[in-house]
Amino acid sequence: MERIAVVGAGLIGRAWAMVFARAGLEVRLWDKMPGVAEQALDLIAERLADLKAAGLVQESPATIAARITAAPTLAECVAGAVHVQENGPERLPPKQDLFAELDRLCPRDVVLASSTSGIPASEFTGNLAGRGRCLVAHPVNPPYLVPLVELVGAPWTDPAVIARTRALMDKVGQVPVVALKETRGFVLNRLQAALVAEAFRMVRDGVMSVADVDACIKDGLGLRWAFMGPFETIDMNAPGGVADYAERFGPLMGGITDEQTPYHYDAETVARVTAERRAALSLEAIGERSAWRDRRLMALIAHKRGQPT
């Protein structure tokens, strides 16, 4: 059985542990904070039970959970691993230090992947002797339910490492996509940033309420986007496909983007959005609502699995 090392036992680390374990791989889980990895095992067991109830795993939760063990030290976590998935702090100095330690501990044939949401691999692997086996494997939260993984190498990442990581992600049921070069925030976050910025602008400019902007996505665009991406969507939105769409709607859509100036989350608009969201959902209820979200995602995944592609 191949062994995977998951470094960091927070929300993303726990999700990765489930991804690998449910695919039949052995997982060693470690966190620098004492007791966190052990506590994570209980949380993982709860989520696996939810997956079983939703019909998304065939094995018993106990069988899957048995493949995950908490390691007392980083060295013991990575010992014998073929792949390391790092989920440390989203700050450059700690990530540089952690990757330097991983590079020292792991044989050169072990892939070192970071779950970072926005720090390019070139910023924390450049001085490593084994920098060619390092890359970003950026998941979407929560990774055990949303399968996309962005694979982004540094300029010096070995193409074979990208290919090997893509094969691993395919094997464990994720959907890997490969960026051909580094960009700030990678691709998914850049797409999300454009939409979220426009949502804030609509509230800032008094065009629409927070709840109604959310409805535009969840009851509008999101329904299509659950099954197809933006290019496939516009390909079907004009009889002649993409070229016809660009001819028909290019002036309108291009004019809209001309109006979209940079947005930097001004305090007044953030306060307005916060007030509307807190009126709709208290801070104390976010955890419960997040669990509801996860159950809805499970139902959507189960539905999509039964549909032709």
Residue pairs with C-beta under 8 A, 6 or more apart in sequence:
1 24
1 25
1 26
1 67
2 25
2 26
2 82
2 83
3 25
3 26
3 27
3 28
3 80
3 81
3 82
4 20
4 25
4 26
4 27
4 28
4 81
4 82
4 83
4 84
4 85
5 27
5 28
5 30
5 71
5 77
5 78
5 81
5 83
5 84
5 85
6 13
6 16
6 17
6 20
6 27
6 28
6 29
6 30
6 77
6 84
6 85
6 87
7 13
7 30
7 31
7 74
7 77
7 78
7 84
7 85
7 86
7 87
7 88
7 98
7 102
8 30
8 31
8 32
8 86
8 87
8 88
8 115
9 17
9 29
9 30
9 31
9 36
9 37
9 39
9 40
9 70
9 87
10 31
10 36
10 87
11 141
11 142
12 87
12 115
12 139
12 141
12 142
12 143
13 29
13 31
13 40
13 85
13 87
13 115
14 29
14 40
14 43
14 44
14 47
15 47
15 139
15 141
15 142
15 143
15 144
15 145
16 85
16 87
16 115
16 139
16 143
16 144
17 27
17 29
17 40
17 44
17 68
18 44
18 47
18 48
18 51
18 64
18 68
18 144
19 143
19 144
19 172
19 173
19 174
20 27
20 85
20 172
21 27
21 64
21 65
21 67
21 68
22 48
22 51
22 57
22 59
22 64
22 144
22 172
22 173
23 171
23 172
23 173
24 67
25 67
25 172
26 67
27 67
27 68
27 69
28 69
28 70
28 71
28 76
28 77
28 78
28 79
28 81
29 37
29 40
29 41
29 68
29 69
29 70
29 71
29 77
30 37
30 70
30 71
30 72
30 73
30 74
30 76
30 77
31 37
31 40
32 74
37 70
37 71
38 70
40 70
41 65
41 68
41 70
44 65
44 68
45 61
45 62
45 65
47 144
47 294
48 57
48 61
48 64
48 65
49 61
50 294
50 295
50 298
51 57
51 61
51 144
51 298
52 60
52 61
54 295
54 298
54 299
54 301
54 302
55 302
56 298
56 301
56 302
57 64
71 77
74 101
74 102
74 105
75 105
78 84
78 102
78 105
78 106
78 110
81 106
81 110
82 109
82 110
82 111
83 110
83 111
83 113
83 165
83 168
84 102
84 106
84 110
84 111
84 112
84 113
85 113
85 115
85 137
86 95
86 98
86 99
86 102
86 112
86 113
86 114
86 115
87 115
88 94
88 95
88 98
88 114
89 95
90 116
90 117
90 118
90 119
92 119
92 123
92 124
95 114
95 116
95 119
95 124
96 123
96 124
99 112
99 114
99 124
99 125
99 128
99 134
100 127
100 128
102 112
103 112
103 128
103 129
103 130
103 131
103 134
106 112
106 130
108 130
108 133
109 133
110 133
111 133
111 134
111 135
111 161
111 164
111 165
111 168
112 125
112 130
112 133
112 134
112 135
113 134
113 135
113 136
113 137
113 165
114 121
114 124
114 134
114 135
114 136
114 137
114 138
115 136
115 137
115 138
115 139
116 136
116 138
117 138
117 185
117 186
117 189
118 184
118 185
118 186
118 189
119 136
120 136
120 152
120 154
120 182
120 184
121 134
121 135
121 136
121 152
121 153
121 154
121 157
121 182
122 154
122 155
122 156
122 182
125 131
125 134
125 154
125 156
126 154
126 156
128 134
131 154
131 156
131 157
132 156
132 157
132 158
132 161
133 157
133 158
133 161
134 154
134 157
134 161
135 151
135 152
135 153
135 154
135 157
135 161
135 162
135 165
136 150
136 151
136 152
136 153
136 186
137 149
137 150
137 151
137 165
137 169
137 176
138 149
138 150
138 152
138 186
138 188
139 146
139 148
139 149
139 150
139 174
140 146
140 147
140 148
140 149
140 188
142 294
142 297
143 149
143 174
145 294
145 297
145 298
145 301
146 297
147 173
147 174
147 175
148 174
148 175
148 176
148 177
148 188
149 169
149 174
149 175
149 176
149 177
150 176
150 177
150 179
150 186
150 187
150 188
151 162
151 165
151 166
151 169
151 176
151 177
151 178
151 179
152 178
152 179
152 182
152 186
153 159
153 161
153 162
153 179
153 182
154 182
155 182
162 178
165 176
166 176
166 178
169 175
169 176
170 176
177 187
179 186
179 187
183 190
184 190
185 193
194 260
195 217
197 260
197 262
197 263
198 260
198 263
199 213
200 263
200 265
200 269
200 270
200 273
201 207
201 260
201 263
202 208
202 213
203 209
203 210
203 213
203 269
203 272
203 273
204 266
204 268
204 269
204 272
208 216
209 276
210 272
210 273
210 276
210 277
210 280
211 276
211 280
224 233
225 233
226 300
226 304
227 304
227 307
228 236
231 242
234 242
234 245
234 249
235 241
235 242
235 245
237 245
237 249
238 244
238 245
238 247
238 248
238 249
240 247
281 289
